[in-house]
Every structure is written in C-alpha cells, then in structure tokens.
Amino acid sequence: MIQTLLVANRGEIACRIFRTCGELGIRTVAVHSDADENVLHARVADTAVRLPGAAPAETYLRGELIVKAALSAGADAVHPGYGFLSENPGFARAVLDAGLTWIGPSPEAIEAMASKTRAKELMGIAPLAAAEVTEADLPVLVKAAAGGGGRGMRIVRRLEELSAALQAARAEAASAFGDGEVFVEPYLEHGRHVEVQVLADTHGTVWPLGTRDCSLQRRHQKVVEEAPAPGLSERLTGELYALAVRAARAVSYVGAGTVEFLVADGRAHFLEMNTRLQVEHPVTEEVFGVDLVAEQIRVAEGHALAKDPPRARGHAIEARLYAEDPARDWAPQTGALHRLAVPSGVRLDTGYGGGDTIGVHYDPMLAKVVAHAPTRAEAIRRLAGALERAELHGPVTNRDLLVRSLRHPEFTSGRMDTGFYDRHLAGLTESASDPYAPLAAALADAHGRSRFGGWRNLPSQPQVKRYELAGEEHEVRYRHTRVGPAADGVRVVHADARRVVLEVDGVRRTFEVARYGDEVYVNSTHLTALPRFPDPTAQLAPGSLVAPMPGTVVRVADGLTEGATVEAGRPLIWLEAMKMQHQISAPVAGTLTALHARTGQQVEPGMLLAVVQETSS
C-alpha cells in the first residue's frame, strides 16, 4: 500500500492529485522551483522539496533531482501528472530503479506511445518525411513528437514556410519538453478532435471510458472540452472504442491514458496516444462518477478493475481559464492574482490562490472550470453562467472568449470542428465592456475616500475621475449632493466602497467593486484608475517595438544591426514566455535606428527593444 506520494509536477494538476491523496489517507510531497516557492501546490502538500532554479529545464525537467527529492522526503511512490516528465520513459525507469512505485504505464509502453512518430508506426501509419513534402501534400501540420498542449506545432500552407516552421517547432518543443524531435502529418481543415479515455489494470482488463470532444482549439491548444463527444453515431463510437482498446493492448498498457483521433467524414483517423492523465480528465470523471487519480493509484497497487466500466450519466463540459490578453494577440499575462472564485454548482481545479503571483516561466492556465448536468444544453448554460459570474481579480483572462464560445450557435448545436476559432475568433473577441463600470468604480472610490464624512458635502462642482478600460480612456463625472452622489443619466440608489446600485431606464443594476491599488474590478470588468492629468512624458517614439510581456529574448534576426534597412512585417526579435515563442516584427518599412534587445536578455512588459524609423515616401 502506498503511504507517501510525490507529485513530479506543479500547479493545478499537483493540487488535484493531492486532493485525492488526502481522501485516501496518503501523505503528499510537492516539489517546487524557486519561482514556485510560495504557490498553492507547495503550500497544500504535507512536505515540499525545493528544486533550485526557476526555468523548467533547471527544475521540473530534471528527473534525477525529483527522484532524489522523493527519496529524501520518504516517499514510496511518484505520480508524474501531465506535461514535463510524464511521458519520459527514462524518468519512469529511474523512479522504478530507485525502488519507488510509478503511478503510470511501464517505461516500455511510454517509449512505444509517447513519441507520436513511433505510435503511428505501431498503429500502421507512416508520418510524412519533411524532405519529401510537396505542394500536393499541403496543408501539413508540423508537430512535436513528445508532449502536447499546442506547443511545438505549426500549420504550413505554403512550401516555402516549411523550413522556418520546422525550426520554430523544434525550438519550442525542446524548451517545453526537453526533446526537439518533430514530424509532419497531413492537416485536415474541418475535422473534429475526439478522444477516448482508457483505464487498464495489470490483470488484462481495459476500460474505454467514453469519448471526449476537444475541437475548440486556439493555436492547437484545447480551450473547451466535453464528454461525451456529441453527435457521434453508435457505429463510429464503437469503432473509436475498439481502436483505443487495440492501442492500449498493443503495448500492454497499465493505468490511465488517452487515445486521440481526428474525425472527419464519418471516419476516425488515429493521431496519438497520451500515456498519462489528460488536462481534460475531469469531464470523464463527472460523467462516469469515477476518480481517475484514485483508480491510477489502485491499479499501481495491483488492484483489479471490475469487468465492465461504470455507466455514463449526463454531460460535462470543461473550460480552460488562461491568463492571456486578446487585445495583445493573446500574449500570456503575469502579475498578482488577487482573487479567483466561481459560483457554487461547478467544479474548480486550480493551482492558484488569492494573493499568488502568475510568473513568466510556466503555462498561463489559471484554472479549469467544469459543469456537469443531465443534458448538454443544461451543462452549457451552467458553465457559461458560472464563468460570467466568476470573480477574476488579476491579469487579463480569456473568460469572455469562453462565455461567448459556449453560447455560440455552432457550439450549442454540436456542429463545431477544429476550425471553429479560425472562423469566429474575431467576432468572439469584440470588446463589449459595461459602459456603467467606470461610473460605479468612481462612486465606490469616492465613498471609500470620504467614509469618515459620508456624503455630507454641500452641492459642488462635478468630480472627475479617469479610467482605462479595454485600452481606451474613460472620463467620469459625478456630483456630491445633500442626499448622496448623483450622475447624469442614472439614479444612484446605493453606493459604498464595495457595492454600487444604479437605476438605468427604470431597471436596477448592481455592481460589485473591488480595488487593489490602481486596479479596479467591477463585476467582470477590469479598469485601471488613471491620474487626473496625463503624464506628458509617457510617450514613445513612433516605430518603437516594446516587449508585450515578460520573457526572455531567445533570438535576434541574423545580421540585424542598427542602421539596417528592414521591410514591414520582417521578423526581428523572438521572445519566449510561458514555454511559447512570440515573434516581434517590423511595424513599417524603414531603418532600424535602435536595437536594445540581446539574446538571453530578460525583459519586462513595455521595455523598449528596438526602434524602426519609417521610410518617408
């Protein structure tokens, strides 16, 4: 029996595994980088062991350090979570060689399936050779052989783009997974991403635990997942189950795994087998009423599964909440997370607590929010409503995208495919800020600042406050009166430092307000309080290229020097942040008059990297 378990991971998945361990009476051990010293997973574990360093390559990808941590903390088992070393057969062997229990499939099974190229060969599918790709093969997808999560992937639609895509994918894959191997496969424009959860024991039983649909993806990163996959015929579902069980039996698989397919024209095309727990496993747990982590532990202890899996009930949908800014090309966001809370009735899996800091070194996912209901329509309504009412006080998130995606007719009808965001992203990210949020913020702030005197001021000239909202400046005017605050166009029913009630056209609206320094949150709207008069010195020269996020300069264009002539759109600088590479290009054609970026340099948002002076016509 396992007594003490170390999770070789961080964040949300570490916390989720610890929760099950606590229910089973198993002591827990966390590992943490220096950057993660005070985050949630390090706080909630019974014991935590430091991995010196900050970047994944120095810490969570160092298998020998993690095995040493397990032994020093007295652990007798290791759970890899997902990502990092979860599909590394060498790490699994090292755990077993140290006399520890490995919560996962055998190293041989991982070796056979963790590399997508070898998995395809095992299933009788030959990947395209990059050197042999022709115009007739396009479009193709360049894909990391190890890992997932959308990193190390590039769609190539023109043959001349293939070389650069291979180079970028290799660099991103090596940084994220410690393995730069990539391969090329045909890209199906309008397929659905469907997967089957499998669970297998050491006694020969393999359960196909339903289907999941993960078609809503942006930049190959899953955004919304659900179980079961809607609209599949009984014949196709049976075929998917059979292929998934065949893949598991082909490598004598043990534990939880996922077999992924692209479904198009009523046919299933094998993609890969993930030899680990998936990010989206909660939807399967909700539908089948099982704890997959508990089952993983029981299987590792030698227990047998029942002959047949439990029966499915209802529908579950998961939305991934990311710290990213749609106004800045979805750049990952960092900073203090003051509050993260969702209404009751939905499941929240997160690795952050109020007061934690979202750093630059890791994936920007804040949480997974999951709704389960008797029907798909009810699950959609429940999840969209919960996200809309969630309290997210911190960096900008993709919350609005999630809510609008869930309510989009193409999704609600189950007609979505992997091209959903290619078709609809622009419309789903249009700014729709609440026009009364700045007034509510101003009234709450005024009450807070005048709490010792209340609203006893005599009638006065309008008070003026300025806020930034969705990249635009808003000026608010209100007045102090003998009976309280007043503003044009509305009736102020109530105002205090945390709650404002306005009557607009006879309809009462309530605004919950929270302020942290200059950052203000009014219901789901984020504002920044501005000084009354703008700073005339806070201007950059035209053509200035600034860092859109904190990160590391990983590349400067070859031969780029001050005085060089550059074309509009030419890539100049590459940043790496949260394991993703971001390209910064010349905004105009002209002359590079300043180049401050250096390879290896750490940069902060707004830091000046270069200046391109436009060529006069």
DOZAGU-941981 format. One record per residue (C-alpha): x, y negated, z; residue in three letters. Coordinates in steps of 0.05 Angstrom, whole numbers, plus 5000, padded with zeros to 4 digits. Each point is the difference from the previous one (the first is absolute). Example, Ala and Ser with C-alpha at 12.3 -4.5 7.8 and 13.67 -1.06 7.14 Angstrom:
! DOZAGU-941981
[[5246 5090 5156] 'Ala']
[[5027 4931 4987] 'Ser']
! end
This chain:
! DOZAGU-941981
[[5000 5000 5000] 'Met']
[[5025 4931 4982] 'Ile']
[[5011 4956 5061] 'Gln']
[[5035 4938 4973] 'Thr']
[[4995 4974 4929] 'Leu']
[[5042 4947 4965] 'Leu']
[[4970 4963 4941] 'Val']
[[5053 4984 4948] 'Ala']
[[4962 4939 4975] 'Asn']
[[4973 4933 5021] 'Arg']
[[4938 4957 5001] 'Gly']
[[4930 5024 4986] 'Glu']
[[5015 5073 4987] 'Ile']
[[5043 5007 5063] 'Ala']
[[4944 4970 5042] 'Cys']
[[4949 5045 4968] 'Arg']
[[5042 5063 5015] 'Ile']
[[5012 4977 5071] 'Phe']
[[4925 4993 5010] 'Arg']
[[4989 5074 4983] 'Thr']
[[5059 5021 5043] 'Cys']
[[4970 4964 5059] 'Gly']
[[4935 5038 4991] 'Glu']
[[5039 5066 4997] 'Leu']
[[5042 4984 5061] 'Gly']
[[5064 4996 4960] 'Ile']
[[5053 4949 5022] 'Arg']
[[5022 4952 4945] 'Thr']
[[5067 4970 4977] 'Val']
[[5006 4941 4953] 'Ala']
[[5060 4977 4961] 'Val']
[[5007 4927 4983] 'His']
[[5047 4954 4963] 'Ser']
[[5024 4936 5031] 'Asp']
[[4947 4963 4959] 'Ala']
[[4946 5046 5031] 'Asp']
[[5023 4997 5072] 'Glu']
[[4937 4968 5025] 'Asn']
[[4947 5024 4951] 'Val']
[[4941 5043 5018] 'Leu']
[[5026 5070 4984] 'His']
[[5061 4988 5044] 'Ala']
[[4956 4975 5057] 'Arg']
[[4947 5055 5001] 'Val']
[[5047 5060 4998] 'Ala']
[[5021 5033 5065] 'Asp']
[[5073 4991 4980] 'Thr']
[[5034 4958 4947] 'Ala']
[[5069 5008 4970] 'Val']
[[5037 4944 4965] 'Arg']
[[5028 5009 4930] 'Leu']
[[5052 4944 4993] 'Pro']
[[4987 4956 4939] 'Gly']
[[4940 4971 4965] 'Ala']
[[4995 5023 4928] 'Ala']
[[4969 5069 4985] 'Pro']
[[5066 5026 4971] 'Ala']
[[5034 4985 5067] 'Glu']
[[4945 5029 5044] 'Thr']
[[4938 5039 4979] 'Tyr']
[[5037 5032 4941] 'Leu']
[[5057 5025 5044] 'Arg']
[[4980 5072 5014] 'Gly']
[[5060 5015 5043] 'Glu']
[[4983 4942 5046] 'Leu']
[[4928 5023 5007] 'Ile']
[[5020 5072 5017] 'Val']
[[5049 4974 5051] 'Lys']
[[4944 4956 5029] 'Ala']
[[4953 5060 5006] 'Ala']
[[5052 5041 5037] 'Leu']
[[5020 4944 5046] 'Ser']
[[4927 4985 5018] 'Ala']
[[4985 5073 5014] 'Gly']
[[4952 5010 4942] 'Ala']
[[4986 5070 4975] 'Asp']
[[4964 4980 4936] 'Ala']
[[5004 4947 4945] 'Val']
[[4942 4973 4958] 'His']
[[5024 4960 4938] 'Pro']
[[4936 4960 4988] 'Gly']
[[5000 4976 4928] 'Tyr']
[[5052 4962 4959] 'Gly']
[[5073 4994 5022] 'Phe']
[[5025 5072 5012] 'Leu']
[[4934 5036 4998] 'Ser']
[[5015 5033 4933] 'Glu']
[[5075 5010 5010] 'Asn']
[[5017 5074 5004] 'Pro']
[[5069 4985 5029] 'Gly']
[[4968 4965 5059] 'Phe']
[[4952 5058 5011] 'Ala']
[[5059 5048 5001] 'Arg']
[[5038 4956 5048] 'Ala']
[[4940 5000 5048] 'Val']
[[4994 5076 4996] 'Leu']
[[5075 5011 5007] 'Asp']
[[4999 4958 5064] 'Ala']
[[4951 5050 5029] 'Gly']
[[4940 4953 4995] 'Leu']
[[4931 5015 4973] 'Thr']
[[4986 4967 4933] 'Trp']
[[4928 4975 4991] 'Ile']
[[4995 5012 4926] 'Gly']
[[5012 5048 4943] 'Pro']
[[5065 5038 4992] 'Ser']
[[5061 4965 4971] 'Pro']
[[4994 5046 4940] 'Glu']
[[4928 4979 4987] 'Ala']
[[5019 4926 5007] 'Ile']
[[5058 5011 4952] 'Glu']
[[4955 5032 4949] 'Ala']
[[4944 4948 5004] 'Met']
[[5029 4935 5029] 'Ala']
[[5036 4985 4934] 'Ser']
[[4945 4984 4951] 'Lys']
[[5042 5024 4942] 'Thr']
[[5011 5069 5032] 'Arg']
[[4927 5004 5021] 'Ala']
[[4978 4989 4928] 'Lys']
[[5047 5054 4976] 'Glu']
[[4972 5047 5053] 'Leu']
[[4930 4987 4973] 'Met']
[[5023 5010 4929] 'Gly']
[[5002 4926 4980] 'Ile']
[[5063 4970 4968] 'Ala']
[[5013 4925 5014] 'Pro']
[[5020 4955 4941] 'Leu']
[[5075 4989 4991] 'Ala']
[[5013 4925 5004] 'Ala']
[[5049 5003 4941] 'Ala']
[[4948 5033 4956] 'Glu']
[[4941 4953 5013] 'Val']
[[4973 4971 4934] 'Thr']
[[4948 4949 4982] 'Glu']
[[4950 5056 4992] 'Ala']
[[5008 5019 5074] 'Asp']
[[4981 4931 5025] 'Leu']
[[4975 4979 5049] 'Pro']
[[5042 5038 5050] 'Val']
[[5010 4997 5075] 'Leu']
[[5069 4998 5032] 'Val']
[[4994 5033 5068] 'Lys']
[[5044 5015 5060] 'Ala']
[[5013 5075 5007] 'Ala']
[[4998 4993 5076] 'Ala']
[[4952 4961 5044] 'Gly']
[[4938 4962 4980] 'Gly']
[[4960 4939 5021] 'Gly']
[[5007 4966 4932] 'Gly']
[[5075 4987 5009] 'Arg']
[[5047 5020 4944] 'Gly']
[[4944 4996 4948] 'Met']
[[4996 4960 4935] 'Arg']
[[4951 5003 4941] 'Ile']
[[5036 4994 4934] 'Val']
[[4959 4978 4939] 'Arg']
[[5057 4979 4954] 'Arg']
[[5061 5043 4985] 'Leu']
[[5048 4943 5011] 'Glu']
[[4976 4993 5072] 'Glu']
[[5017 5072 5019] 'Leu']
[[5073 4989 5019] 'Ser']
[[4985 4942 5047] 'Ala']
[[4942 5038 5031] 'Ala']
[[5045 5061 5013] 'Leu']
[[5052 4956 5033] 'Gln']
[[4950 4963 5044] 'Ala']
[[4963 5065 5020] 'Ala']
[[5066 5034 5018] 'Arg']
[[5022 4942 5044] 'Ala']
[[4932 4996 5035] 'Glu']
[[4996 5076 5011] 'Ala']
[[5071 5003 5028] 'Ala']
[[4985 4944 5049] 'Ser']
[[4933 5029 5022] 'Ala']
[[5015 5074 5001] 'Phe']
[[5076 5008 4997] 'Gly']
[[4992 5034 4933] 'Asp']
[[5005 4963 4934] 'Gly']
[[4976 5057 4955] 'Glu']
[[4943 4979 4953] 'Val']
[[4962 5034 4944] 'Phe']
[[4953 4981 4944] 'Val']
[[4929 5026 4987] 'Glu']
[[4942 4980 4955] 'Pro']
[[4957 4945 5028] 'Tyr']
[[4925 5011 4995] 'Leu']
[[4966 4932 4999] 'Glu']
[[4931 5018 5026] 'His']
[[5008 5061 5044] 'Gly']
[[4978 5009 5071] 'Arg']
[[5050 5017 5055] 'His']
[[4970 5060 5036] 'Val']
[[5034 5043 5052] 'Glu']
[[4987 5062 5041] 'Val']
[[5019 5006 5073] 'Gln']
[[5028 5069 5017] 'Val']
[[5015 5031 5067] 'Leu']
[[5037 5067 5004] 'Ala']
[[5024 5044 5058] 'Asp']
[[5054 5052 5007] 'Thr']
[[4950 5057 4993] 'His']
[[4982 4990 4927] 'Gly']
[[4939 4955 5006] 'Thr']
[[4995 4938 4957] 'Val']
[[4942 4951 5009] 'Trp']
[[4981 4951 4945] 'Pro']
[[4972 4945 5044] 'Leu']
[[4960 4961 4949] 'Gly']
[[5017 4948 4948] 'Thr']
[[5020 4927 5007] 'Arg']
[[4995 4944 4949] 'Asp']
[[5058 4950 5001] 'Cys']
[[4987 4965 4934] 'Ser']
[[5001 4929 5027] 'Leu']
[[5074 4985 4995] 'Gln']
[[5038 4935 4991] 'Arg']
[[5071 5006 4973] 'Arg']
[[4993 5076 5010] 'His']
[[4987 4990 5074] 'Gln']
[[4935 5030 5026] 'Lys']
[[4953 4948 5029] 'Val']
[[4934 5036 5012] 'Val']
[[4990 5075 5009] 'Glu']
[[4939 5042 5012] 'Glu']
[[4976 5071 5013] 'Ala']
[[4970 5036 4965] 'Pro']
[[5018 4974 4931] 'Ala']
[[4933 4977 4971] 'Pro']
[[4969 5027 4936] 'Gly']
[[5042 5062 4989] 'Leu']
[[4964 5060 4971] 'Ser']
[[4998 5065 5038] 'Glu']
[[5042 5032 4946] 'Arg']
[[5055 4946 5003] 'Leu']
[[5000 5001 5076] 'Thr']
[[5010 5076 4999] 'Gly']
[[5057 4992 4950] 'Glu']
[[5034 4948 5043] 'Leu']
[[4994 5045 5061] 'Tyr']
[[5029 5059 4962] 'Ala']
[[5059 4960 4974] 'Leu']
[[5015 4972 5069] 'Ala']
[[4999 5068 5033] 'Val']
[[5043 5028 4943] 'Arg']
[[5051 4945 5012] 'Ala']
[[5002 5014 5075] 'Ala']
[[5006 5075 4991] 'Arg']
[[5054 4992 4947] 'Ala']
[[5048 4975 5054] 'Val']
[[4972 5036 5061] 'Ser']
[[4977 4934 5027] 'Tyr']
[[4988 4990 5074] 'Val']
[[4966 4939 5032] 'Gly']
[[4963 4941 4971] 'Ala']
[[5014 4978 4929] 'Gly']
[[4966 4964 4942] 'Thr']
[[4997 5020 4927] 'Val']
[[4988 4940 4954] 'Glu']
[[4967 4998 4932] 'Phe']
[[4981 4951 4946] 'Leu']
[[4929 5016 4977] 'Val']
[[4981 4977 4930] 'Ala']
[[4947 5024 4951] 'Asp']
[[4977 5053 5049] 'Gly']
[[5070 5032 5004] 'Arg']
[[5050 5002 5058] 'Ala']
[[5073 4983 4986] 'His']
[[5049 5020 5055] 'Phe']
[[5042 4943 5027] 'Leu']
[[5037 5024 5062] 'Glu']
[[4995 5033 5067] 'Met']
[[5015 4957 5061] 'Asn']
[[5030 5046 5053] 'Thr']
[[4978 4958 5058] 'Arg']
[[4941 4965 5032] 'Leu']
[[4972 4945 4955] 'Gln']
[[4985 4929 5019] 'Val']
[[4927 5012 4982] 'Glu']
[[4991 5064 5042] 'His']
[[4949 4966 5047] 'Pro']
[[4944 5003 4948] 'Val']
[[5008 5076 4997] 'Thr']
[[5001 5003 5076] 'Glu']
[[4935 4960 5005] 'Glu']
[[4964 5042 4948] 'Val']
[[5021 5068 5026] 'Phe']
[[5003 4983 5074] 'Gly']
[[5072 5025 5007] 'Val']
[[5063 4969 5030] 'Asp']
[[5052 5016 4947] 'Leu']
[[5058 4982 5046] 'Val']
[[4974 5048 5053] 'Ala']
[[4993 5053 4947] 'Glu']
[[5072 4988 4976] 'Gln']
[[5024 5010 5071] 'Ile']
[[4958 5063 5010] 'Arg']
[[5026 5030 4935] 'Val']
[[5072 4983 5020] 'Ala']
[[4987 5038 5066] 'Glu']
[[4979 5061 4960] 'Gly']
[[4925 4996 5008] 'His']
[[4956 5026 4944] 'Ala']
[[4947 4960 4963] 'Leu']
[[4930 5025 4997] 'Ala']
[[4983 5039 4936] 'Lys']
[[4959 4942 4972] 'Asp']
[[5007 4925 5008] 'Pro']
[[4947 4959 5036] 'Pro']
[[4942 4972 4960] 'Arg']
[[5002 4929 4974] 'Ala']
[[4951 4949 5026] 'Arg']
[[4987 4931 4974] 'Gly']
[[5048 4952 4966] 'His']
[[5061 4962 5023] 'Ala']
[[5037 4941 4970] 'Ile']
[[5067 4970 5021] 'Glu']
[[5027 4931 4983] 'Ala']
[[5073 4982 5008] 'Arg']
[[5010 4932 5031] 'Leu']
[[5065 4968 4976] 'Tyr']
[[5036 4936 5020] 'Ala']
[[5006 4971 4930] 'Glu']
[[4981 4935 4967] 'Asp']
[[4959 5003 4935] 'Pro']
[[5017 4927 4987] 'Ala']
[[5074 5018 4997] 'Arg']
[[4996 5060 4954] 'Asp']
[[4985 5045 5059] 'Trp']
[[5066 4986 5033] 'Ala']
[[5007 5037 5067] 'Pro']
[[4989 4953 5059] 'Gln']
[[5036 4999 5067] 'Thr']
[[4990 4965 5067] 'Gly']
[[4962 5006 5065] 'Ala']
[[4937 5041 5001] 'Leu']
[[4960 4966 5054] 'His']
[[4938 5044 4998] 'Arg']
[[4975 5061 4962] 'Leu']
[[4931 5026 5018] 'Ala']
[[4943 5033 4963] 'Val']
[[4927 5009 5021] 'Pro']
[[4979 5065 5033] 'Ser']
[[4975 5056 4956] 'Gly']
[[5062 5006 4956] 'Val']
[[5067 5032 5011] 'Arg']
[[5063 4958 5004] 'Leu']
[[5069 5031 4991] 'Asp']
[[5055 4949 5010] 'Thr']
[[5071 4992 5023] 'Gly']
[[4992 4929 5024] 'Tyr']
[[4971 4967 5061] 'Gly']
[[4985 4927 5015] 'Gly']
[[5065 4961 5006] 'Gly']
[[5041 5047 4957] 'Asp']
[[5043 4972 4944] 'Thr']
[[4995 5026 4929] 'Ile']
[[5071 5004 4975] 'Gly']
[[5034 5003 4933] 'Val']
[[5030 5070 5001] 'His']
[[4939 5045 4993] 'Tyr']
[[4935 5012 4964] 'Asp']
[[4950 4942 5008] 'Pro']
[[4941 5044 5019] 'Met']
[[4968 4975 5063] 'Leu']
[[4946 5051 5010] 'Ala']
[[4951 5050 4970] 'Lys']
[[4926 4988 5012] 'Val']
[[4955 5060 4990] 'Val']
[[4924 5006 4998] 'Ala']
[[4961 5065 5002] 'His']
[[4926 5005 4986] 'Ala']
[[4948 5050 4976] 'Pro']
[[5003 4972 4928] 'Thr']
[[5051 4965 4956] 'Arg']
[[4957 4937 4995] 'Ala']
[[4995 4995 5076] 'Glu']
[[5075 5010 5008] 'Ala']
[[5014 4945 4950] 'Ile']
[[4953 4952 5036] 'Arg']
[[5028 5017 5068] 'Arg']
[[5073 4991 4979] 'Leu']
[[4989 4936 4960] 'Ala']
[[4962 4969 5058] 'Gly']
[[5053 5020 5051] 'Ala']
[[5056 4971 4958] 'Leu']
[[4961 4936 4989] 'Glu']
[[4991 4991 5076] 'Arg']
[[5070 5023 5020] 'Ala']
[[5043 4952 5040] 'Glu']
[[5065 4993 4962] 'Leu']
[[5041 4945 5030] 'His']
[[5069 5001 4969] 'Gly']
[[5031 5003 4931] 'Pro']
[[4957 4999 4938] 'Val']
[[4969 5068 4983] 'Thr']
[[4963 5034 4943] 'Asn']
[[4935 5002 5041] 'Arg']
[[4959 4961 4949] 'Asp']
[[5023 5045 4944] 'Leu']
[[4979 5061 5039] 'Leu']
[[4930 4973 5016] 'Val']
[[4987 4978 4928] 'Arg']
[[5027 5066 4972] 'Ser']
[[4954 5040 5044] 'Leu']
[[4940 4959 4977] 'Arg']
[[5018 5000 4926] 'His']
[[4947 5035 4958] 'Pro']
[[5052 5043 4965] 'Glu']
[[5022 5027 5068] 'Phe']
[[4931 5006 5032] 'Thr']
[[4976 5041 4940] 'Ser']
[[5062 5045 5003] 'Gly']
[[5023 4982 4930] 'Arg']
[[5069 4974 5019] 'Met']
[[5066 5025 4973] 'Asp']
[[5074 4981 5009] 'Thr']
[[4991 4940 4954] 'Gly']
[[4950 4968 5047] 'Phe']
[[5046 4944 5022] 'Tyr']
[[5028 4989 4930] 'Asp']
[[4929 4982 4980] 'Arg']
[[4974 4965 5062] 'His']
[[5057 4973 5043] 'Leu']
[[4994 4928 4978] 'Ala']
[[4926 4996 5016] 'Gly']
[[5009 5036 5066] 'Leu']
[[5052 4951 5025] 'Thr']
[[4967 4934 4983] 'Glu']
[[5002 4953 5059] 'Ser']
[[4935 4997 5038] 'Ala']
[[5018 4964 5064] 'Ser']
[[4945 4976 5047] 'Asp']
[[4992 4925 4987] 'Pro']
[[4978 4988 5072] 'Tyr']
[[5060 5035 5032] 'Ala']
[[5043 4936 5003] 'Pro']
[[4944 4962 5035] 'Leu']
[[4991 5056 5050] 'Ala']
[[5075 5001 5013] 'Ala']
[[5002 4925 5010] 'Ala']
[[4941 5000 5049] 'Leu']
[[5029 5057 5040] 'Ala']
[[5068 4966 5003] 'Asp']
[[4969 4934 5021] 'Ala']
[[4962 5034 5057] 'His']
[[5062 5036 5023] 'Gly']
[[5041 4937 5001] 'Arg']
[[4945 4960 5036] 'Ser']
[[4978 5054 5049] 'Arg']
[[5013 4956 5060] 'Phe']
[[4957 4945 4973] 'Gly']
[[4949 5039 4960] 'Gly']
[[4962 4961 4948] 'Trp']
[[4990 4938 5042] 'Arg']
[[5034 4954 4951] 'Asn']
[[4960 4942 4974] 'Leu']
[[4981 4999 4927] 'Pro']
[[5064 4992 4961] 'Ser']
[[5032 4997 4932] 'Gln']
[[5004 5067 4964] 'Pro']
[[5054 5046 5024] 'Gln']
[[5043 5031 4944] 'Val']
[[5034 5067 4999] 'Lys']
[[5036 5035 4942] 'Arg']
[[5006 5075 4987] 'Tyr']
[[5030 5044 4946] 'Glu']
[[4951 5052 4975] 'Leu']
[[5015 5048 4942] 'Ala']
[[5058 4956 4978] 'Gly']
[[4959 4937 4998] 'Glu']
[[4996 4941 5049] 'Glu']
[[4933 4985 5033] 'His']
[[4986 4936 5038] 'Glu']
[[4945 5003 5054] 'Val']
[[4963 4941 5031] 'Arg']
[[4955 5002 5061] 'Tyr']
[[4978 4951 5054] 'Arg']
[[4994 5000 5075] 'His']
[[4931 4978 5024] 'Thr']
[[4966 4994 5067] 'Arg']
[[4965 5068 4989] 'Val']
[[5059 5037 4970] 'Gly']
[[5037 5007 4935] 'Pro']
[[4968 4982 4934] 'Ala']
[[5018 5011 4927] 'Ala']
[[4967 4982 4934] 'Asp']
[[4957 5053 4966] 'Gly']
[[4993 5046 5060] 'Val']
[[4972 5000 5071] 'Arg']
[[5049 5021 5054] 'Val']
[[4961 5046 5045] 'Val']
[[5058 5021 5045] 'His']
[[5075 4991 5001] 'Ala']
[[5053 5025 5048] 'Asp']
[[5072 5021 4992] 'Ala']
[[4982 5070 4976] 'Arg']
[[4931 4996 4970] 'Arg']
[[4964 4950 4955] 'Val']
[[4928 5004 4977] 'Val']
[[4978 4958 4941] 'Leu']
[[4931 4992 4969] 'Glu']
[[5005 4995 4924] 'Val']
[[4936 4989 4961] 'Asp']
[[4960 5025 5059] 'Gly']
[[5041 5064 5008] 'Val']
[[5045 5011 5060] 'Arg']
[[5070 5025 4988] 'Arg']
[[5048 5023 5055] 'Thr']
[[5075 4993 4994] 'Phe']
[[5049 5035 5047] 'Glu']
[[5064 4960 5004] 'Val']
[[5069 5021 5024] 'Ala']
[[5063 4957 4997] 'Arg']
[[5073 5019 5007] 'Tyr']
[[5042 4938 4992] 'Gly']
[[4984 4971 4933] 'Asp']
[[4968 5065 4975] 'Glu']
[[4924 5000 5005] 'Val']
[[4952 5057 4987] 'Tyr']
[[4926 4985 4989] 'Val']
[[4962 5065 4992] 'Asn']
[[5038 5033 4942] 'Ser']
[[5030 4935 4974] 'Thr']
[[5072 4980 5014] 'His']
[[5020 4927 5002] 'Leu']
[[5063 4962 5017] 'Thr']
[[4994 4935 5039] 'Ala']
[[5039 4945 4966] 'Leu']
[[5028 4935 5028] 'Pro']
[[4954 4941 4988] 'Arg']
[[5050 4968 4953] 'Phe']
[[5039 5044 4951] 'Pro']
[[5076 5004 5005] 'Asp']
[[5026 4961 4939] 'Pro']
[[5067 5038 5003] 'Thr']
[[4969 5069 4993] 'Ala']
[[5007 5002 4924] 'Gln']
[[5042 5045 4956] 'Leu']
[[5031 4982 4934] 'Ala']
[[4961 5023 4938] 'Pro']
[[5023 5069 4977] 'Gly']
[[5020 5022 5070] 'Ser']
[[4997 5075 5012] 'Leu']
[[4987 5017 5072] 'Val']
[[4995 5067 5037] 'Ala']
[[4927 5020 5002] 'Pro']
[[5012 5046 5060] 'Met']
[[5055 5020 5048] 'Pro']
[[5046 5052 4970] 'Gly']
[[5068 5016 4972] 'Thr']
[[5030 4978 4933] 'Val']
[[5017 5067 4967] 'Val']
[[5019 4973 4932] 'Arg']
[[5016 4937 4962] 'Val']
[[4996 5003 4924] 'Ala']
[[5066 5020 4968] 'Asp']
[[5043 4941 4980] 'Gly']
[[4953 4949 5031] 'Leu']
[[5037 4937 5020] 'Thr']
[[4983 4927 5011] 'Glu']
[[4996 4964 4933] 'Gly']
[[4973 5061 4963] 'Ala']
[[4942 4992 4952] 'Thr']
[[4941 5044 5017] 'Val']
[[4935 5017 4964] 'Glu']
[[4932 4994 5032] 'Ala']
[[4982 5066 5034] 'Gly']
[[5071 5026 5002] 'Arg']
[[5011 5042 5064] 'Pro']
[[5052 4964 5042] 'Leu']
[[4998 5028 5071] 'Ile']
[[4974 5064 5032] 'Trp']
[[4978 5003 5072] 'Leu']
[[4985 5062 5041] 'Glu']
[[4948 4995 5055] 'Ala']
[[4963 5056 5035] 'Met']
[[5032 5052 4954] 'Lys']
[[4973 4966 4937] 'Met']
[[5040 4960 4949] 'Gln']
[[4974 4932 4978] 'His']
[[5024 4964 4938] 'Gln']
[[5009 4924 4998] 'Ile']
[[5001 4972 4929] 'Ser']
[[5015 4932 4969] 'Ala']
[[4935 4959 5000] 'Pro']
[[5021 4960 4939] 'Val']
[[5053 4999 4946] 'Ala']
[[5059 4957 5021] 'Gly']
[[5066 4995 5036] 'Thr']
[[5017 5034 5066] 'Leu']
[[5023 4940 5040] 'Thr']
[[5007 5036 5067] 'Ala']
[[5009 5073 5021] 'Leu']
[[5000 5012 5075] 'His']
[[4980 5074 5001] 'Ala']
[[5055 5052 5012] 'Arg']
[[4994 5075 4998] 'Thr']
[[4990 5028 5070] 'Gly']
[[4975 4933 5027] 'Gln']
[[4943 5001 5050] 'Gln']
[[4947 4948 4983] 'Val']
[[4939 4970 5033] 'Glu']
[[4936 4975 4968] 'Pro']
[[5009 4933 4966] 'Gly']
[[5076 5005 4997] 'Met']
[[5027 4968 4936] 'Leu']
[[5031 5053 4955] 'Leu']
[[5012 4962 4935] 'Ala']
[[4978 4940 4958] 'Val']
[[4984 5001 4926] 'Val']
[[4997 4931 4967] 'Gln']
[[4951 5002 4942] 'Glu']
[[5028 4985 4931] 'Thr']
[[4969 4935 4975] 'Ser']
[[4962 5007 4935] 'Ser']
! end
